[in-house]
Amino acid sequence: MEYHRTKDIIHVMQTLGHKNIGNTLIYTQLINFQNDDYICKTACNLAEASQLIEAGFEYVTEMESYKLFRKRK
């Protein structure tokens, strides 16, 4: 999940404590991201957007003056 979030294999290798990048690559291949489930939320103002970001949501786009956010379940 960390690799999916950061796209930084070296960071993931260090986080997991692996000495060999090959071990880390094995684990990143085991995760299937095709069936991702998300919780979606909207924000109409800066305060609501800040609360969502602090809760771990990521910004996706803006539609009709609403900002859309998502977070993995």
N, CA, C and O atoms as a GROMACS GRO file, in nm:
protein
  292
    1MET      N    1   0.083  -0.119   0.000
    1MET     CA    2   0.000   0.000   0.000
    1MET      C    3   0.088   0.126   0.000
    1MET      O    4   0.055   0.225  -0.064
    2GLU      N    5   0.198   0.120   0.072
    2GLU     CA    6   0.290   0.235   0.075
    2GLU      C    7   0.347   0.262  -0.064
    2GLU      O    8   0.362   0.378  -0.103
    3TYR      N    9   0.377   0.157  -0.137
    3TYR     CA   10   0.429   0.175  -0.272
    3TYR      C   11   0.323   0.240  -0.362
    3TYR      O   12   0.354   0.329  -0.442
    4HIS      N   13   0.200   0.196  -0.349
    4HIS     CA   14   0.093   0.254  -0.429
    4HIS      C   15   0.077   0.402  -0.396
    4HIS      O   16   0.051   0.483  -0.485
    5ARG      N   17   0.092   0.437  -0.269
    5ARG     CA   18   0.076   0.576  -0.227
    5ARG      C   19   0.191   0.664  -0.273
    5ARG      O   20   0.168   0.775  -0.320
    6THR      N   21   0.316   0.616  -0.260
    6THR     CA   22   0.433   0.700  -0.286
    6THR      C   23   0.497   0.677  -0.422
    6THR      O   24   0.564   0.766  -0.474
    7LYS      N   25   0.479   0.560  -0.480
    7LYS     CA   26   0.546   0.521  -0.605
    7LYS      C   27   0.699   0.526  -0.591
    7LYS      O   28   0.770   0.548  -0.689
    8ASP      N   29   0.748   0.505  -0.470
    8ASP     CA   30   0.892   0.510  -0.440
    8ASP      C   31   0.935   0.376  -0.382
    8ASP      O   32   0.920   0.352  -0.262
    9ILE      N   33   0.990   0.290  -0.467
    9ILE     CA   34   1.027   0.155  -0.425
    9ILE      C   35   1.140   0.156  -0.322
    9ILE      O   36   1.144   0.071  -0.234
   10ILE      N   37   1.232   0.252  -0.333
   10ILE     CA   38   1.342   0.261  -0.236
   10ILE      C   39   1.289   0.296  -0.098
   10ILE      O   40   1.333   0.240   0.002
   11HIS      N   41   1.195   0.388  -0.092
   11HIS     CA   42   1.132   0.425   0.037
   11HIS      C   43   1.065   0.303   0.099
   11HIS      O   44   1.078   0.278   0.219
   12VAL      N   45   0.993   0.226   0.017
   12VAL     CA   46   0.924   0.107   0.066
   12VAL      C   47   1.025   0.004   0.115
   12VAL      O   48   1.005  -0.058   0.219
   13MET      N   49   1.134  -0.015   0.040
   13MET     CA   50   1.238  -0.110   0.080
   13MET      C   51   1.294  -0.073   0.217
   13MET      O   52   1.312  -0.160   0.303
   14GLN      N   53   1.321   0.056   0.239
   14GLN     CA   54   1.374   0.101   0.368
   14GLN      C   55   1.270   0.088   0.479
   14GLN      O   56   1.303   0.052   0.591
   15THR      N   57   1.144   0.119   0.447
   15THR     CA   58   1.037   0.109   0.546
   15THR      C   59   1.019  -0.035   0.593
   15THR      O   60   0.997  -0.061   0.712
   16LEU      N   61   1.027  -0.129   0.499
   16LEU     CA   62   1.010  -0.270   0.534
   16LEU      C   63   1.137  -0.332   0.592
   16LEU      O   64   1.133  -0.443   0.646
   17GLY      N   65   1.249  -0.261   0.582
   17GLY     CA   66   1.375  -0.313   0.636
   17GLY      C   67   1.442  -0.415   0.548
   17GLY      O   68   1.524  -0.493   0.595
   18HIS      N   69   1.409  -0.417   0.420
   18HIS     CA   70   1.472  -0.512   0.328
   18HIS      C   71   1.611  -0.463   0.288
   18HIS      O   72   1.633  -0.344   0.269
   19LYS      N   73   1.703  -0.556   0.276
   19LYS     CA   74   1.838  -0.524   0.229
   19LYS      C   75   1.851  -0.546   0.079
   19LYS      O   76   1.941  -0.492   0.015
   20ASN      N   77   1.760  -0.626   0.024
   20ASN     CA   78   1.762  -0.659  -0.118
   20ASN      C   79   1.635  -0.607  -0.184
   20ASN      O   80   1.524  -0.642  -0.141
   21ILE      N   81   1.649  -0.526  -0.287
   21ILE     CA   82   1.533  -0.469  -0.356
   21ILE      C   83   1.444  -0.577  -0.416
   21ILE      O   84   1.324  -0.556  -0.434
   22GLY      N   85   1.503  -0.691  -0.448
   22GLY     CA   86   1.426  -0.803  -0.505
   22GLY      C   87   1.316  -0.849  -0.411
   22GLY      O   88   1.206  -0.882  -0.456
   23ASN      N   89   1.345  -0.852  -0.282
   23ASN     CA   90   1.242  -0.892  -0.185
   23ASN      C   91   1.126  -0.793  -0.185
   23ASN      O   92   1.010  -0.833  -0.179
   24THR      N   93   1.157  -0.666  -0.192
   24THR     CA   94   1.053  -0.563  -0.193
   24THR      C   95   0.970  -0.574  -0.320
   24THR      O   96   0.848  -0.560  -0.315
   25LEU      N   97   1.034  -0.599  -0.433
   25LEU     CA   98   0.961  -0.612  -0.559
   25LEU      C   99   0.862  -0.728  -0.555
   25LEU      O  100   0.754  -0.720  -0.613
   26ILE      N  101   0.899  -0.836  -0.487
   26ILE     CA  102   0.808  -0.950  -0.473
   26ILE      C  103   0.679  -0.906  -0.404
   26ILE      O  104   0.570  -0.938  -0.449
   27TYR      N  105   0.693  -0.831  -0.294
   27TYR     CA  106   0.576  -0.789  -0.218
   27TYR      C  107   0.491  -0.688  -0.294
   27TYR      O  108   0.369  -0.690  -0.281
   28THR      N  109   0.552  -0.600  -0.372
   28THR     CA  110   0.472  -0.503  -0.446
   28THR      C  111   0.394  -0.569  -0.558
   28THR      O  112   0.292  -0.515  -0.602
   29GLN      N  113   0.438  -0.684  -0.607
   29GLN     CA  114   0.366  -0.754  -0.712
   29GLN      C  115   0.248  -0.834  -0.658
   29GLN      O  116   0.160  -0.874  -0.735
   30LEU      N  117   0.244  -0.858  -0.528
   30LEU     CA  118   0.137  -0.938  -0.469
   30LEU      C  119   0.007  -0.861  -0.451
   30LEU      O  120  -0.098  -0.922  -0.432
   31ILE      N  121   0.012  -0.730  -0.458
   31ILE     CA  122  -0.105  -0.647  -0.432
   31ILE      C  123  -0.180  -0.621  -0.562
   31ILE      O  124  -0.121  -0.580  -0.662
   32ASN      N  125  -0.309  -0.646  -0.560
   32ASN     CA  126  -0.394  -0.622  -0.676
   32ASN      C  127  -0.468  -0.490  -0.656
   32ASN      O  128  -0.553  -0.480  -0.568
   33PHE      N  129  -0.435  -0.388  -0.736
   33PHE     CA  130  -0.496  -0.257  -0.722
   33PHE      C  131  -0.613  -0.237  -0.816
   33PHE      O  132  -0.671  -0.128  -0.820
   34GLN      N  133  -0.650  -0.337  -0.892
   34GLN     CA  134  -0.760  -0.322  -0.988
   34GLN      C  135  -0.895  -0.314  -0.919
   34GLN      O  136  -0.987  -0.252  -0.973
   35ASN      N  137  -0.911  -0.375  -0.804
   35ASN     CA  138  -1.039  -0.377  -0.735
   35ASN      C  139  -1.038  -0.286  -0.613
   35ASN      O  140  -1.089  -0.323  -0.507
   36ASP      N  141  -0.979  -0.169  -0.628
   36ASP     CA  142  -0.972  -0.076  -0.516
   36ASP      C  143  -1.110  -0.022  -0.481
   36ASP      O  144  -1.187   0.016  -0.569
   37ASP      N  145  -1.140  -0.019  -0.353
   37ASP     CA  146  -1.263   0.041  -0.304
   37ASP      C  147  -1.226   0.169  -0.231
   37ASP      O  148  -1.131   0.172  -0.153
   38TYR      N  149  -1.301   0.275  -0.257
   38TYR     CA  150  -1.274   0.406  -0.199
   38TYR      C  151  -1.397   0.460  -0.127
   38TYR      O  152  -1.510   0.427  -0.161
   39ILE      N  153  -1.371   0.542  -0.028
   39ILE     CA  154  -1.473   0.625   0.034
   39ILE      C  155  -1.459   0.761  -0.032
   39ILE      O  156  -1.348   0.815  -0.039
   40CYS      N  157  -1.568   0.817  -0.082
   40CYS     CA  158  -1.564   0.946  -0.150
   40CYS      C  159  -1.635   1.051  -0.065
   40CYS      O  160  -1.740   1.024  -0.006
   41LYS      N  161  -1.578   1.170  -0.060
   41LYS     CA  162  -1.636   1.283   0.014
   41LYS      C  163  -1.623   1.408  -0.070
   41LYS      O  164  -1.538   1.416  -0.158
   42THR      N  165  -1.708   1.507  -0.041
   42THR     CA  166  -1.700   1.636  -0.109
   42THR      C  167  -1.676   1.746  -0.007
   42THR      O  168  -1.710   1.734   0.111
   43ALA      N  169  -1.617   1.854  -0.054
   43ALA     CA  170  -1.594   1.972   0.030
   43ALA      C  171  -1.639   2.095  -0.047
   43ALA      O  172  -1.612   2.108  -0.167
   44CYS      N  173  -1.708   2.185   0.022
   44CYS     CA  174  -1.754   2.308  -0.043
   44CYS      C  175  -1.669   2.428  -0.005
   44CYS      O  176  -1.676   2.533  -0.069
   45ASN      N  177  -1.588   2.413   0.100
   45ASN     CA  178  -1.505   2.527   0.141
   45ASN      C  179  -1.370   2.479   0.191
   45ASN      O  180  -1.344   2.359   0.202
   46LEU      N  181  -1.285   2.574   0.222
   46LEU     CA  182  -1.149   2.544   0.264
   46LEU      C  183  -1.144   2.464   0.394
   46LEU      O  184  -1.061   2.374   0.408
   47ALA      N  185  -1.230   2.497   0.489
   47ALA     CA  186  -1.230   2.426   0.617
   47ALA      C  187  -1.265   2.278   0.599
   47ALA      O  188  -1.201   2.192   0.658
   48GLU      N  189  -1.366   2.250   0.516
   48GLU     CA  190  -1.404   2.110   0.492
   48GLU      C  191  -1.294   2.035   0.418
   48GLU      O  192  -1.266   1.920   0.449
   49ALA      N  193  -1.230   2.101   0.322
   49ALA     CA  194  -1.120   2.038   0.249
   49ALA      C  195  -1.004   2.007   0.342
   49ALA      O  196  -0.944   1.900   0.333
   50SER      N  197  -0.973   2.099   0.431
   50SER     CA  198  -0.864   2.077   0.528
   50SER      C  199  -0.894   1.959   0.618
   50SER      O  200  -0.806   1.878   0.646
   51GLN      N  201  -1.017   1.948   0.664
   51GLN     CA  202  -1.056   1.836   0.752
   51GLN      C  203  -1.041   1.703   0.679
   51GLN      O  204  -0.994   1.605   0.737
   52LEU      N  205  -1.081   1.699   0.552
   52LEU     CA  206  -1.070   1.575   0.476
   52LEU      C  207  -0.924   1.536   0.454
   52LEU      O  208  -0.888   1.418   0.466
   53ILE      N  209  -0.841   1.632   0.424
   53ILE     CA  210  -0.698   1.602   0.404
   53ILE      C  211  -0.636   1.553   0.534
   53ILE      O  212  -0.558   1.459   0.533
   54GLU      N  213  -0.671   1.616   0.645
   54GLU     CA  214  -0.619   1.572   0.776
   54GLU      C  215  -0.668   1.433   0.811
   54GLU      O  216  -0.601   1.362   0.886
   55ALA      N  217  -0.783   1.392   0.758
   55ALA     CA  218  -0.838   1.259   0.783
   55ALA      C  219  -0.782   1.154   0.687
   55ALA      O  220  -0.822   1.038   0.691
   56GLY      N  221  -0.690   1.196   0.599
   56GLY     CA  222  -0.625   1.100   0.510
   56GLY      C  223  -0.684   1.090   0.371
   56GLY      O  224  -0.644   1.003   0.294
   57PHE      N  225  -0.776   1.178   0.337
   57PHE     CA  226  -0.834   1.177   0.203
   57PHE      C  227  -0.739   1.247   0.106
   57PHE      O  228  -0.663   1.336   0.146
   58GLU      N  229  -0.743   1.206  -0.020
   58GLU     CA  230  -0.662   1.271  -0.123
   58GLU      C  231  -0.753   1.344  -0.220
   58GLU      O  232  -0.862   1.296  -0.253
   59TYR      N  233  -0.707   1.460  -0.265
   59TYR     CA  234  -0.784   1.540  -0.359
   59TYR      C  235  -0.786   1.473  -0.496
   59TYR      O  236  -0.684   1.423  -0.542
   60VAL      N  237  -0.904   1.471  -0.560
   60VAL     CA  238  -0.917   1.409  -0.691
   60VAL      C  239  -0.942   1.515  -0.799
   60VAL      O  240  -0.865   1.526  -0.894
   61THR      N  241  -1.050   1.593  -0.784
   61THR     CA  242  -1.086   1.693  -0.886
   61THR      C  243  -1.190   1.789  -0.830
   61THR      O  244  -1.234   1.775  -0.716
   62GLU      N  245  -1.227   1.884  -0.911
   62GLU     CA  246  -1.333   1.978  -0.873
   62GLU      C  247  -1.444   1.972  -0.976
   62GLU      O  248  -1.418   1.968  -1.097
   63MET      N  249  -1.569   1.970  -0.927
   63MET     CA  250  -1.687   1.966  -1.014
   63MET      C  251  -1.794   2.058  -0.958
   63MET      O  252  -1.831   2.046  -0.841
   64GLU      N  253  -1.842   2.149  -1.040
   64GLU     CA  254  -1.951   2.238  -0.999
   64GLU      C  255  -1.923   2.304  -0.864
   64GLU      O  256  -2.010   2.306  -0.777
   65SER      N  257  -1.806   2.356  -0.848
   65SER     CA  258  -1.757   2.426  -0.727
   65SER      C  259  -1.743   2.336  -0.604
   65SER      O  260  -1.725   2.387  -0.493
   66TYR      N  261  -1.752   2.203  -0.620
   66TYR     CA  262  -1.727   2.109  -0.511
   66TYR      C  263  -1.593   2.042  -0.537
   66TYR      O  264  -1.561   2.007  -0.650
   67LYS      N  265  -1.517   2.024  -0.432
   67LYS     CA  266  -1.391   1.951  -0.443
   67LYS      C  267  -1.417   1.807  -0.402
   67LYS      O  268  -1.478   1.781  -0.298
   68LEU      N  269  -1.371   1.712  -0.484
   68LEU     CA  270  -1.393   1.571  -0.458
   68LEU      C  271  -1.266   1.508  -0.402
   68LEU      O  272  -1.156   1.532  -0.452
   69PHE      N  273  -1.283   1.427  -0.298
   69PHE     CA  274  -1.174   1.359  -0.231
   69PHE      C  275  -1.204   1.211  -0.222
   69PHE      O  276  -1.320   1.169  -0.228
   70ARG      N  277  -1.099   1.131  -0.208
   70ARG     CA  278  -1.118   0.987  -0.190
   70ARG      C  279  -1.014   0.933  -0.092
   70ARG      O  280  -0.907   0.990  -0.072
   71LYS      N  281  -1.051   0.818  -0.032
   71LYS     CA  282  -0.960   0.747   0.060
   71LYS      C  283  -0.991   0.600   0.048
   71LYS      O  284  -1.107   0.560   0.036
   72ARG      N  285  -0.888   0.519   0.050
   72ARG     CA  286  -0.909   0.373   0.043
   72ARG      C  287  -0.987   0.326   0.165
   72ARG      O  288  -0.971   0.377   0.276
   73LYS      N  289  -1.073   0.225   0.141
   73LYS     CA  290  -1.147   0.164   0.252
   73LYS      C  291  -1.054   0.081   0.334
   73LYS      O  292  -1.095   0.021   0.433
   0.00000   0.00000   0.00000
